[in-house]
Amino acid sequence: MTADTGATGDETAAFLARLTGLLLRSSGEGAGTIGRTVRDTARALDADASVLLVPDGAALTVRTGGDSRTVILHGVPEVFRLDQVVALKPLVQDVRAGRTGVSEANRRLAAIETSRPPYPWWLKLLGIVLFTLGFAPLMQSTWYEVGATAVLGTVAAVLAVAADRVPRFALVLPLVVSVTVSVITVEVFARDVSHGGPVLLMLPALFFFVPGDYLSAATAELAAGYITTGAIRLVYSAFLLVQLYVGVLLGLYLTGTSTRALFDIAAASDLPRWALFLSWIVFTVGTLLAFAIPFRLLLPLLVLVYVTVAVQSLATKAIGETGGTFVAAAVLAAAATRLALRPDRPPRLVLLLPGFFTLTVGSLGMRGLTTLAGGYVIEGFRDLLKLVTIVTAIAVGLVFGAILAQPADTDS
């Protein structure tokens, strides 16, 4: 291994700062690997680095020779440009192996940061719609649910794409989307109770914004010992969930509808089994388009989604929902961790995300809060208790699976 002997300390620190910044901005599903990645990369460049993390910031200290430099970084954690995460892995591998010096690494990293999304805006819009449609049968396995979700999901997708073009709009996007979806649902789709409760009709269109994955990631960070990042991310996730809930209530107030309408009784199922099976293909394709994952990864991600769903279904029948969710999370984490060890495979985050979405339970939080607002106290608290239990099962399962699959010489 050969380091870039012509590189100055400033160049090395600048590269590591840009690397940390990109990792921070891509850490919506957890920041646990940032410190290790930066430290290992710094060693390959004959430097030492330490990172002090909070979810939206990092203090990076780089020591080269006798000099020490500290850089304060800020970034909003998200997962919307996973193509950048995929492109970053071979760059980091080349730096660690000594095949790329600091100057070339800086050029490649700049190209990744300034790269355009792999899909145009209209494909992202389509991806969000497919993402919501894939989840619709989980709420109610009816054709009416699918049709309502197609309309509501399109509305939500238009607003999400608009927020990409007007960044300041993103600050209130969850509230605006939930108000809009609530009004349309109440006025158009929830007039006949035989189609199920309005909450169940709304939820698929809000799945792209419901922070169930953030809740699970925050709890996993707590379980892994990342107290500060986990606790702050947990509070932020709860805030996003409450913001969506408030939007649903505002939609009711705007239409003059009583909160007693917020029941979540499901309609009788009329979807055939093949439609339920194919819904996961629709969901996975939507995930790729919505989160900018290269389309060449469709097959391995689809396999991981079906494996996760199958394991959860079988284990739930054997040991109950909480145990089944724990086993599925552990299997998913172990598979993603082992696959990501191979240089030709995508990063663990990308392998984990679609299957992770099949386990996340932010909808339980929304159902619990809205059901409570409707005056159905017992049902509401039951959903919220279930949310806490399942989120913890997912978090512990993810940590357990990752520990089992990591090589024995991997440090934390």
C-alpha beads as a LAMMPS data file, in Angstrom:
LAMMPS data file: protein, C-alpha beads

412 atoms
411 bonds

1 atom types
1 bond types

-500.0 500.0 xlo xhi
-500.0 500.0 ylo yhi
-500.0 500.0 zlo zhi

Masses

1 110.0

Atoms # bond

1 1 1 0.000 0.000 0.000
2 1 1 1.372 3.409 -0.944
3 1 1 0.104 6.707 0.300
4 1 1 0.136 9.912 -1.713
5 1 1 3.492 11.176 -0.531
6 1 1 3.078 14.439 -2.445
7 1 1 -0.116 15.350 -0.615
8 1 1 -0.034 18.100 1.971
9 1 1 -1.788 17.953 5.296
10 1 1 -4.306 20.496 4.078
11 1 1 -5.177 18.363 1.036
12 1 1 -5.622 15.267 3.188
13 1 1 -7.792 17.130 5.690
14 1 1 -9.868 18.650 2.882
15 1 1 -10.518 15.239 1.337
16 1 1 -11.451 13.662 4.663
17 1 1 -13.741 16.603 5.444
18 1 1 -15.560 16.201 2.115
19 1 1 -15.804 12.466 2.685
20 1 1 -17.232 12.969 6.173
21 1 1 -19.699 15.536 4.871
22 1 1 -21.052 13.224 2.173
23 1 1 -21.316 10.325 4.624
24 1 1 -23.130 12.599 7.092
25 1 1 -25.630 13.784 4.481
26 1 1 -26.321 10.170 3.526
27 1 1 -26.788 8.948 7.097
28 1 1 -30.571 9.088 7.385
29 1 1 -30.619 5.407 8.330
30 1 1 -27.887 5.710 10.946
31 1 1 -24.437 7.212 11.407
32 1 1 -22.744 4.281 13.102
33 1 1 -20.249 3.510 10.317
34 1 1 -19.091 7.063 9.577
35 1 1 -16.358 7.186 12.202
36 1 1 -14.852 3.832 11.214
37 1 1 -14.919 4.660 7.493
38 1 1 -13.174 7.997 8.006
39 1 1 -10.581 6.576 10.409
40 1 1 -9.672 3.674 8.114
41 1 1 -9.418 5.968 5.097
42 1 1 -7.217 8.401 7.021
43 1 1 -4.808 5.595 8.001
44 1 1 -4.352 4.720 4.333
45 1 1 -3.259 8.330 3.768
46 1 1 -0.743 8.255 6.647
47 1 1 -3.005 10.354 8.829
48 1 1 -5.065 9.909 11.969
49 1 1 -8.663 11.068 12.184
50 1 1 -11.320 11.208 14.863
51 1 1 -14.961 12.130 14.388
52 1 1 -17.398 13.428 16.983
53 1 1 -20.903 12.952 15.606
54 1 1 -24.373 14.268 16.144
55 1 1 -27.093 13.476 13.583
56 1 1 -26.736 16.774 11.698
57 1 1 -23.118 17.670 12.383
58 1 1 -19.615 16.374 12.933
59 1 1 -16.340 17.630 14.373
60 1 1 -13.496 16.079 12.361
61 1 1 -9.931 16.222 13.684
62 1 1 -7.134 15.206 11.290
63 1 1 -3.519 14.727 12.403
64 1 1 -0.749 14.512 9.800
65 1 1 2.821 14.498 11.008
66 1 1 2.980 17.003 13.817
67 1 1 0.034 19.076 12.635
68 1 1 -3.579 18.852 13.712
69 1 1 -6.607 20.346 11.965
70 1 1 -10.226 20.417 13.151
71 1 1 -13.155 20.963 10.801
72 1 1 -16.786 21.481 11.843
73 1 1 -19.270 20.041 9.357
74 1 1 -23.035 20.368 9.067
75 1 1 -25.402 18.291 6.964
76 1 1 -29.030 17.239 7.036
77 1 1 -29.126 13.421 7.118
78 1 1 -31.201 11.835 4.364
79 1 1 -31.247 8.846 2.009
80 1 1 -32.494 10.414 -1.221
81 1 1 -29.260 10.165 -3.294
82 1 1 -28.145 6.588 -2.774
83 1 1 -26.414 6.623 -6.162
84 1 1 -23.755 8.747 -4.460
85 1 1 -23.388 6.178 -1.682
86 1 1 -22.950 3.439 -4.299
87 1 1 -20.300 5.475 -6.171
88 1 1 -18.449 6.289 -2.949
89 1 1 -17.651 2.680 -2.016
90 1 1 -15.142 1.961 -4.844
91 1 1 -13.466 5.325 -4.241
92 1 1 -12.917 4.559 -0.559
93 1 1 -11.656 1.073 -1.462
94 1 1 -9.150 2.505 -3.954
95 1 1 -7.860 4.995 -1.381
96 1 1 -7.478 2.305 1.269
97 1 1 -5.670 0.009 -1.169
98 1 1 -3.239 2.772 -2.172
99 1 1 -4.458 2.819 -5.772
100 1 1 -5.638 6.439 -5.558
101 1 1 -3.817 9.409 -4.065
102 1 1 -5.353 12.398 -2.337
103 1 1 -5.473 14.657 -5.392
104 1 1 -7.207 12.087 -7.582
105 1 1 -9.514 11.085 -4.708
106 1 1 -10.530 14.710 -4.262
107 1 1 -11.369 14.991 -7.972
108 1 1 -13.413 11.800 -7.920
109 1 1 -15.236 12.829 -4.755
110 1 1 -16.058 16.225 -6.254
111 1 1 -17.495 14.472 -9.309
112 1 1 -19.697 12.322 -7.073
113 1 1 -20.925 15.329 -5.073
114 1 1 -21.809 17.342 -8.170
115 1 1 -23.255 14.458 -10.168
116 1 1 -26.825 14.736 -11.390
117 1 1 -29.433 12.267 -10.114
118 1 1 -29.562 9.119 -12.255
119 1 1 -33.259 9.571 -13.015
120 1 1 -35.173 12.642 -14.234
121 1 1 -37.799 14.251 -12.026
122 1 1 -40.680 12.420 -13.653
123 1 1 -39.126 9.019 -12.916
124 1 1 -38.653 9.998 -9.273
125 1 1 -42.321 11.013 -9.246
126 1 1 -43.250 7.640 -10.734
127 1 1 -41.017 5.934 -8.167
128 1 1 -42.798 7.550 -5.229
129 1 1 -46.158 6.503 -6.677
130 1 1 -44.978 2.903 -7.125
131 1 1 -43.476 2.985 -3.622
132 1 1 -46.870 3.906 -2.149
133 1 1 -48.746 1.425 -4.342
134 1 1 -46.500 -1.387 -3.157
135 1 1 -47.488 -0.673 0.433
136 1 1 -51.208 -0.276 -0.202
137 1 1 -52.113 -4.000 0.174
138 1 1 -50.493 -4.009 3.617
139 1 1 -53.122 -1.557 4.802
140 1 1 -56.115 -3.095 3.054
141 1 1 -55.902 -5.798 0.424
142 1 1 -58.631 -4.270 -1.739
143 1 1 -58.735 -2.882 -5.259
144 1 1 -60.329 0.276 -3.858
145 1 1 -57.283 0.836 -1.623
146 1 1 -54.983 0.422 -4.624
147 1 1 -57.022 2.862 -6.710
148 1 1 -57.220 5.459 -3.948
149 1 1 -53.482 5.126 -3.334
150 1 1 -52.738 5.675 -7.029
151 1 1 -54.459 9.066 -6.846
152 1 1 -53.256 10.095 -3.384
153 1 1 -49.733 8.802 -4.026
154 1 1 -49.524 10.860 -7.216
155 1 1 -50.541 13.991 -5.316
156 1 1 -47.922 13.294 -2.646
157 1 1 -45.273 12.599 -5.305
158 1 1 -45.988 15.878 -7.119
159 1 1 -45.505 17.782 -3.867
160 1 1 -42.277 15.890 -3.086
161 1 1 -40.805 16.622 -6.520
162 1 1 -41.855 20.271 -6.211
163 1 1 -39.941 20.463 -2.919
164 1 1 -36.775 19.359 -4.766
165 1 1 -37.088 22.437 -6.975
166 1 1 -38.024 24.815 -4.125
167 1 1 -35.800 23.723 -1.204
168 1 1 -37.402 25.995 1.395
169 1 1 -40.698 24.209 0.738
170 1 1 -39.097 20.990 2.049
171 1 1 -39.223 22.344 5.614
172 1 1 -43.011 22.099 5.675
173 1 1 -43.414 19.303 3.127
174 1 1 -44.665 16.590 5.558
175 1 1 -47.305 18.958 6.938
176 1 1 -48.464 20.122 3.497
177 1 1 -48.622 16.570 2.150
178 1 1 -50.576 15.227 5.120
179 1 1 -53.080 18.123 5.005
180 1 1 -53.607 17.637 1.267
181 1 1 -53.946 13.860 1.480
182 1 1 -56.303 14.189 4.440
183 1 1 -58.620 16.645 2.639
184 1 1 -58.774 14.586 -0.576
185 1 1 -59.322 11.341 1.331
186 1 1 -62.182 12.712 3.406
187 1 1 -63.855 14.539 0.522
188 1 1 -63.416 11.908 -2.209
189 1 1 -62.509 8.421 -0.988
190 1 1 -63.864 7.991 2.554
191 1 1 -67.546 8.708 1.987
192 1 1 -68.534 5.033 2.165
193 1 1 -67.452 3.173 5.313
194 1 1 -67.539 -0.121 3.415
195 1 1 -64.230 0.914 1.811
196 1 1 -62.505 0.994 5.197
197 1 1 -61.483 3.747 7.569
198 1 1 -60.001 6.996 6.239
199 1 1 -56.776 6.401 8.172
200 1 1 -56.117 3.206 6.226
201 1 1 -56.860 4.995 2.959
202 1 1 -54.454 7.836 3.772
203 1 1 -51.480 5.896 5.085
204 1 1 -50.002 4.381 1.886
205 1 1 -49.753 7.836 0.281
206 1 1 -47.923 9.083 3.394
207 1 1 -45.485 6.156 3.632
208 1 1 -42.766 8.058 1.789
209 1 1 -42.869 10.658 4.583
210 1 1 -43.692 8.525 7.637
211 1 1 -40.405 8.204 9.607
212 1 1 -40.757 4.549 10.527
213 1 1 -37.267 3.836 9.167
214 1 1 -35.829 6.770 11.157
215 1 1 -37.500 5.475 14.331
216 1 1 -35.999 2.022 13.812
217 1 1 -32.570 3.437 12.896
218 1 1 -32.581 5.668 15.986
219 1 1 -33.456 2.752 18.234
220 1 1 -30.772 0.629 16.582
221 1 1 -28.204 3.351 17.298
222 1 1 -29.268 3.365 20.940
223 1 1 -28.978 -0.418 21.059
224 1 1 -25.493 -0.223 19.522
225 1 1 -24.341 2.356 22.080
226 1 1 -24.541 5.528 19.956
227 1 1 -26.497 7.361 22.637
228 1 1 -26.261 10.940 21.372
229 1 1 -27.053 10.297 17.710
230 1 1 -29.717 7.729 18.583
231 1 1 -31.502 9.917 21.112
232 1 1 -31.515 13.019 18.911
233 1 1 -32.656 11.054 15.854
234 1 1 -35.431 9.480 17.940
235 1 1 -36.730 12.907 18.979
236 1 1 -36.564 14.151 15.386
237 1 1 -38.435 11.079 14.149
238 1 1 -41.156 11.607 16.732
239 1 1 -41.453 15.239 15.644
240 1 1 -41.894 14.233 11.986
241 1 1 -44.547 11.712 12.984
242 1 1 -46.457 14.281 15.033
243 1 1 -46.186 16.780 12.165
244 1 1 -47.911 14.298 9.835
245 1 1 -50.537 13.630 12.490
246 1 1 -51.235 17.352 12.898
247 1 1 -51.587 17.635 9.120
248 1 1 -54.226 14.898 9.107
249 1 1 -56.158 16.710 11.849
250 1 1 -55.927 20.029 9.991
251 1 1 -57.375 18.309 6.942
252 1 1 -60.355 17.213 9.011
253 1 1 -60.846 20.704 10.408
254 1 1 -60.720 22.234 6.919
255 1 1 -63.459 19.889 5.710
256 1 1 -65.575 20.205 8.857
257 1 1 -65.241 16.482 9.575
258 1 1 -65.420 15.159 13.113
259 1 1 -62.347 13.426 14.489
260 1 1 -64.658 10.494 15.280
261 1 1 -64.264 9.652 11.593
262 1 1 -60.681 8.569 12.290
263 1 1 -61.361 4.868 12.660
264 1 1 -59.160 2.280 10.983
265 1 1 -61.448 -0.706 10.440
266 1 1 -60.342 -2.553 7.301
267 1 1 -62.660 -3.448 4.432
268 1 1 -63.188 -7.010 3.268
269 1 1 -60.282 -8.260 1.163
270 1 1 -60.792 -8.705 -2.568
271 1 1 -57.219 -8.706 -3.904
272 1 1 -56.011 -12.050 -5.325
273 1 1 -52.864 -13.605 -3.906
274 1 1 -50.866 -12.921 -7.068
275 1 1 -51.488 -9.193 -6.640
276 1 1 -50.166 -9.328 -3.084
277 1 1 -47.081 -11.203 -4.302
278 1 1 -46.386 -8.771 -7.152
279 1 1 -46.851 -5.734 -4.918
280 1 1 -43.328 -6.218 -3.563
281 1 1 -41.909 -5.957 -7.079
282 1 1 -43.798 -2.690 -7.546
283 1 1 -42.499 -1.481 -4.188
284 1 1 -38.865 -2.388 -4.952
285 1 1 -38.904 -0.704 -8.369
286 1 1 -40.428 2.352 -6.710
287 1 1 -37.707 2.352 -4.057
288 1 1 -34.973 2.351 -6.711
289 1 1 -36.507 5.277 -8.574
290 1 1 -37.487 7.299 -5.490
291 1 1 -34.125 6.980 -3.737
292 1 1 -31.871 7.158 -6.823
293 1 1 -30.526 3.611 -6.534
294 1 1 -28.892 2.373 -9.780
295 1 1 -31.320 0.112 -11.614
296 1 1 -28.704 -2.632 -12.076
297 1 1 -29.210 -3.440 -8.374
298 1 1 -32.868 -4.365 -8.819
299 1 1 -32.398 -8.141 -8.718
300 1 1 -30.315 -8.444 -5.500
301 1 1 -32.524 -5.923 -3.713
302 1 1 -35.654 -7.728 -4.845
303 1 1 -34.263 -11.010 -3.525
304 1 1 -33.528 -9.408 -0.144
305 1 1 -37.059 -7.948 0.008
306 1 1 -38.709 -11.308 -0.667
307 1 1 -36.374 -13.103 1.752
308 1 1 -37.198 -10.577 4.481
309 1 1 -40.948 -10.821 3.870
310 1 1 -40.826 -14.636 3.757
311 1 1 -38.758 -14.945 6.932
312 1 1 -41.029 -12.515 8.763
313 1 1 -44.173 -14.365 7.658
314 1 1 -42.860 -17.821 8.597
315 1 1 -41.302 -16.708 11.887
316 1 1 -44.433 -14.784 12.866
317 1 1 -46.533 -17.908 12.408
318 1 1 -44.104 -19.845 14.574
319 1 1 -43.305 -17.418 17.421
320 1 1 -45.570 -14.378 17.047
321 1 1 -45.254 -10.947 15.473
322 1 1 -42.582 -9.501 17.751
323 1 1 -40.351 -12.561 17.501
324 1 1 -40.943 -12.848 13.769
325 1 1 -39.971 -9.227 13.219
326 1 1 -36.804 -9.694 15.285
327 1 1 -35.782 -12.774 13.283
328 1 1 -36.495 -11.065 9.948
329 1 1 -34.481 -7.979 10.948
330 1 1 -31.568 -10.156 12.073
331 1 1 -31.581 -12.180 8.844
332 1 1 -31.768 -9.030 6.715
333 1 1 -28.936 -7.334 8.620
334 1 1 -26.738 -10.429 8.468
335 1 1 -27.310 -10.911 4.734
336 1 1 -26.703 -7.237 3.919
337 1 1 -23.575 -7.106 6.085
338 1 1 -22.026 -10.225 4.533
339 1 1 -22.846 -9.190 0.976
340 1 1 -21.437 -5.702 1.498
341 1 1 -18.060 -7.163 2.481
342 1 1 -17.473 -8.081 -1.154
343 1 1 -15.793 -5.303 -3.149
344 1 1 -18.136 -5.757 -6.119
345 1 1 -21.304 -5.395 -4.037
346 1 1 -23.073 -2.145 -3.100
347 1 1 -22.767 -0.661 0.398
348 1 1 -24.659 -2.179 3.293
349 1 1 -27.055 0.773 3.513
350 1 1 -28.270 0.237 -0.049
351 1 1 -28.672 -3.515 0.430
352 1 1 -30.494 -2.988 3.696
353 1 1 -32.906 -0.194 2.810
354 1 1 -35.684 -1.855 0.741
355 1 1 -35.980 -4.812 3.115
356 1 1 -35.766 -2.406 6.049
357 1 1 -38.806 -0.549 4.715
358 1 1 -40.832 -3.773 4.737
359 1 1 -40.243 -4.027 8.499
360 1 1 -40.634 -0.425 9.596
361 1 1 -43.771 0.459 11.468
362 1 1 -44.234 4.202 11.310
363 1 1 -47.793 3.530 10.182
364 1 1 -48.511 2.123 13.656
365 1 1 -47.548 5.471 15.145
366 1 1 -49.817 7.342 12.759
367 1 1 -52.668 4.904 13.367
368 1 1 -52.221 5.149 17.127
369 1 1 -52.200 8.957 17.204
370 1 1 -55.113 9.401 14.791
371 1 1 -57.160 6.706 16.520
372 1 1 -56.600 8.436 19.857
373 1 1 -57.682 11.738 18.316
374 1 1 -60.860 10.020 17.140
375 1 1 -61.678 9.055 20.708
376 1 1 -60.827 5.359 20.351
377 1 1 -58.531 5.302 23.361
378 1 1 -57.972 1.571 23.797
379 1 1 -57.244 0.946 20.114
380 1 1 -54.965 3.986 19.936
381 1 1 -52.826 3.020 22.912
382 1 1 -52.679 -0.558 21.631
383 1 1 -51.198 0.658 18.344
384 1 1 -48.681 2.898 20.133
385 1 1 -47.597 0.087 22.464
386 1 1 -47.212 -2.172 19.461
387 1 1 -45.118 0.531 17.771
388 1 1 -42.671 0.660 20.696
389 1 1 -42.430 -3.136 20.855
390 1 1 -41.935 -3.728 17.133
391 1 1 -39.472 -0.837 16.694
392 1 1 -37.350 -2.271 19.513
393 1 1 -37.513 -5.750 17.981
394 1 1 -36.331 -4.363 14.638
395 1 1 -33.508 -2.385 16.223
396 1 1 -32.184 -5.248 18.339
397 1 1 -32.542 -7.628 15.393
398 1 1 -30.532 -5.332 13.109
399 1 1 -27.743 -5.000 15.652
400 1 1 -27.741 -8.727 16.411
401 1 1 -27.632 -9.715 12.738
402 1 1 -24.837 -7.276 11.954
403 1 1 -22.727 -8.538 14.864
404 1 1 -23.158 -12.141 13.775
405 1 1 -22.185 -11.381 10.176
406 1 1 -19.195 -9.115 10.795
407 1 1 -15.704 -10.607 10.531
408 1 1 -14.117 -11.281 13.884
409 1 1 -11.408 -8.654 13.363
410 1 1 -13.845 -5.793 12.581
411 1 1 -13.678 -2.984 15.120
412 1 1 -16.644 -0.847 16.119

Bonds

1 1 1 2
2 1 2 3
3 1 3 4
4 1 4 5
5 1 5 6
6 1 6 7
7 1 7 8
8 1 8 9
9 1 9 10
10 1 10 11
11 1 11 12
12 1 12 13
13 1 13 14
14 1 14 15
15 1 15 16
16 1 16 17
17 1 17 18
18 1 18 19
19 1 19 20
20 1 20 21
21 1 21 22
22 1 22 23
23 1 23 24
24 1 24 25
25 1 25 26
26 1 26 27
27 1 27 28
28 1 28 29
29 1 29 30
30 1 30 31
31 1 31 32
32 1 32 33
33 1 33 34
34 1 34 35
35 1 35 36
36 1 36 37
37 1 37 38
38 1 38 39
39 1 39 40
40 1 40 41
41 1 41 42
42 1 42 43
43 1 43 44
44 1 44 45
45 1 45 46
46 1 46 47
47 1 47 48
48 1 48 49
49 1 49 50
50 1 50 51
51 1 51 52
52 1 52 53
53 1 53 54
54 1 54 55
55 1 55 56
56 1 56 57
57 1 57 58
58 1 58 59
59 1 59 60
60 1 60 61
61 1 61 62
62 1 62 63
63 1 63 64
64 1 64 65
65 1 65 66
66 1 66 67
67 1 67 68
68 1 68 69
69 1 69 70
70 1 70 71
71 1 71 72
72 1 72 73
73 1 73 74
74 1 74 75
75 1 75 76
76 1 76 77
77 1 77 78
78 1 78 79
79 1 79 80
80 1 80 81
81 1 81 82
82 1 82 83
83 1 83 84
84 1 84 85
85 1 85 86
86 1 86 87
87 1 87 88
88 1 88 89
89 1 89 90
90 1 90 91
91 1 91 92
92 1 92 93
93 1 93 94
94 1 94 95
95 1 95 96
96 1 96 97
97 1 97 98
98 1 98 99
99 1 99 100
100 1 100 101
101 1 101 102
102 1 102 103
103 1 103 104
104 1 104 105
105 1 105 106
106 1 106 107
107 1 107 108
108 1 108 109
109 1 109 110
110 1 110 111
111 1 111 112
112 1 112 113
113 1 113 114
114 1 114 115
115 1 115 116
116 1 116 117
117 1 117 118
118 1 118 119
119 1 119 120
120 1 120 121
121 1 121 122
122 1 122 123
123 1 123 124
124 1 124 125
125 1 125 126
126 1 126 127
127 1 127 128
128 1 128 129
129 1 129 130
130 1 130 131
131 1 131 132
132 1 132 133
133 1 133 134
134 1 134 135
135 1 135 136
136 1 136 137
137 1 137 138
138 1 138 139
139 1 139 140
140 1 140 141
141 1 141 142
142 1 142 143
143 1 143 144
144 1 144 145
145 1 145 146
146 1 146 147
147 1 147 148
148 1 148 149
149 1 149 150
150 1 150 151
151 1 151 152
152 1 152 153
153 1 153 154
154 1 154 155
155 1 155 156
156 1 156 157
157 1 157 158
158 1 158 159
159 1 159 160
160 1 160 161
161 1 161 162
162 1 162 163
163 1 163 164
164 1 164 165
165 1 165 166
166 1 166 167
167 1 167 168
168 1 168 169
169 1 169 170
170 1 170 171
171 1 171 172
172 1 172 173
173 1 173 174
174 1 174 175
175 1 175 176
176 1 176 177
177 1 177 178
178 1 178 179
179 1 179 180
180 1 180 181
181 1 181 182
182 1 182 183
183 1 183 184
184 1 184 185
185 1 185 186
186 1 186 187
187 1 187 188
188 1 188 189
189 1 189 190
190 1 190 191
191 1 191 192
192 1 192 193
193 1 193 194
194 1 194 195
195 1 195 196
196 1 196 197
197 1 197 198
198 1 198 199
199 1 199 200
200 1 200 201
201 1 201 202
202 1 202 203
203 1 203 204
204 1 204 205
205 1 205 206
206 1 206 207
207 1 207 208
208 1 208 209
209 1 209 210
210 1 210 211
211 1 211 212
212 1 212 213
213 1 213 214
214 1 214 215
215 1 215 216
216 1 216 217
217 1 217 218
218 1 218 219
219 1 219 220
220 1 220 221
221 1 221 222
222 1 222 223
223 1 223 224
224 1 224 225
225 1 225 226
226 1 226 227
227 1 227 228
228 1 228 229
229 1 229 230
230 1 230 231
231 1 231 232
232 1 232 233
233 1 233 234
234 1 234 235
235 1 235 236
236 1 236 237
237 1 237 238
238 1 238 239
239 1 239 240
240 1 240 241
241 1 241 242
242 1 242 243
243 1 243 244
244 1 244 245
245 1 245 246
246 1 246 247
247 1 247 248
248 1 248 249
249 1 249 250
250 1 250 251
251 1 251 252
252 1 252 253
253 1 253 254
254 1 254 255
255 1 255 256
256 1 256 257
257 1 257 258
258 1 258 259
259 1 259 260
260 1 260 261
261 1 261 262
262 1 262 263
263 1 263 264
264 1 264 265
265 1 265 266
266 1 266 267
267 1 267 268
268 1 268 269
269 1 269 270
270 1 270 271
271 1 271 272
272 1 272 273
273 1 273 274
274 1 274 275
275 1 275 276
276 1 276 277
277 1 277 278
278 1 278 279
279 1 279 280
280 1 280 281
281 1 281 282
282 1 282 283
283 1 283 284
284 1 284 285
285 1 285 286
286 1 286 287
287 1 287 288
288 1 288 289
289 1 289 290
290 1 290 291
291 1 291 292
292 1 292 293
293 1 293 294
294 1 294 295
295 1 295 296
296 1 296 297
297 1 297 298
298 1 298 299
299 1 299 300
300 1 300 301
301 1 301 302
302 1 302 303
303 1 303 304
304 1 304 305
305 1 305 306
306 1 306 307
307 1 307 308
308 1 308 309
309 1 309 310
310 1 310 311
311 1 311 312
312 1 312 313
313 1 313 314
314 1 314 315
315 1 315 316
316 1 316 317
317 1 317 318
318 1 318 319
319 1 319 320
320 1 320 321
321 1 321 322
322 1 322 323
323 1 323 324
324 1 324 325
325 1 325 326
326 1 326 327
327 1 327 328
328 1 328 329
329 1 329 330
330 1 330 331
331 1 331 332
332 1 332 333
333 1 333 334
334 1 334 335
335 1 335 336
336 1 336 337
337 1 337 338
338 1 338 339
339 1 339 340
340 1 340 341
341 1 341 342
342 1 342 343
343 1 343 344
344 1 344 345
345 1 345 346
346 1 346 347
347 1 347 348
348 1 348 349
349 1 349 350
350 1 350 351
351 1 351 352
352 1 352 353
353 1 353 354
354 1 354 355
355 1 355 356
356 1 356 357
357 1 357 358
358 1 358 359
359 1 359 360
360 1 360 361
361 1 361 362
362 1 362 363
363 1 363 364
364 1 364 365
365 1 365 366
366 1 366 367
367 1 367 368
368 1 368 369
369 1 369 370
370 1 370 371
371 1 371 372
372 1 372 373
373 1 373 374
374 1 374 375
375 1 375 376
376 1 376 377
377 1 377 378
378 1 378 379
379 1 379 380
380 1 380 381
381 1 381 382
382 1 382 383
383 1 383 384
384 1 384 385
385 1 385 386
386 1 386 387
387 1 387 388
388 1 388 389
389 1 389 390
390 1 390 391
391 1 391 392
392 1 392 393
393 1 393 394
394 1 394 395
395 1 395 396
396 1 396 397
397 1 397 398
398 1 398 399
399 1 399 400
400 1 400 401
401 1 401 402
402 1 402 403
403 1 403 404
404 1 404 405
405 1 405 406
406 1 406 407
407 1 407 408
408 1 408 409
409 1 409 410
410 1 410 411
411 1 411 412
